[in-house]
Each structure stands twice: as structure tokens, then as C-alpha cells.
Amino acid sequence: MPTISARASREKVLTLTLLLHISPAVMTLALVLSLTTARVLRGSSFLGIVRHRNL
């Protein structure tokens, strides 16, 4: 049955392309989230230090 094998290969290719397109987006989102959280945490402490220095 060549149709089933062709369908399976098509599904495999589709899933691979979806993973290739989705994984970078997920990685970038995770990186941005981690960077923003780190920046917010650092920013709050950094702002506190700057305020103390300015005062």
C-alpha cells in the first residue's frame, strides 16, 4: 500500500517542519522570558542601589 507509506512520510515531514519552526520560537520565548525576569530582578536591585547613590 504505497498511499499509506506516502501519507506517513508526509505526516513525518509535516511534524518535522512544525518542530523546526516551533522549537526556535519556543527557545527564543524561553530566552526572552528568562532574560526579562533576570533583568527585572536585577533592575529592581540596581534601581535601589542607584536611588541610594543619588540620595
C-alpha positions as CSV (number, residue, x, y, z in Angstrom):
1,M,0.0,0.0,0.0
2,P,2.1,3.0,-1.2
3,T,-0.6,5.5,-0.2
4,I,-0.3,4.8,3.5
5,S,3.5,5.0,3.4
6,A,3.4,8.2,1.4
7,R,0.9,9.6,3.9
8,A,3.1,8.6,6.8
9,S,6.1,10.2,5.3
10,R,4.1,13.4,4.6
11,E,3.0,13.4,8.2
12,K,6.6,12.9,9.4
13,V,7.8,15.7,7.2
14,L,5.0,18.0,8.4
15,T,5.7,17.2,12.0
16,L,9.5,17.7,11.5
17,T,8.9,21.1,9.8
18,L,6.4,22.1,12.5
19,L,9.0,21.2,15.2
20,L,11.7,23.0,13.3
21,H,9.6,26.1,13.1
22,I,8.1,25.9,16.6
23,S,11.3,24.9,18.5
24,P,13.2,28.1,17.7
25,A,10.2,30.2,18.6
26,V,9.8,28.3,21.9
27,M,13.6,28.7,22.6
28,T,13.5,32.4,21.8
29,L,10.4,32.8,24.0
30,A,12.1,31.0,26.9
31,L,15.3,33.1,26.4
32,V,13.3,36.3,26.4
33,L,11.3,35.3,29.4
34,S,14.4,34.3,31.4
35,L,16.2,37.5,30.3
36,T,13.3,39.7,31.2
37,T,12.9,38.1,34.6
38,A,16.6,38.4,35.3
39,R,16.5,42.0,34.1
40,V,13.6,42.8,36.3
41,L,15.2,41.2,39.3
42,R,18.5,42.9,38.6
43,G,16.7,46.1,37.7
44,S,14.9,46.3,41.0
45,S,18.1,45.8,43.0
46,F,20.1,48.0,40.6
47,L,17.4,50.8,40.8
48,G,17.6,50.6,44.6
49,I,21.3,51.0,44.6
50,V,21.1,53.9,42.1
51,R,18.5,55.6,44.2
52,H,20.6,55.2,47.3
53,R,23.6,56.6,45.5
54,N,21.6,59.5,44.1
55,L,20.2,60.3,47.6
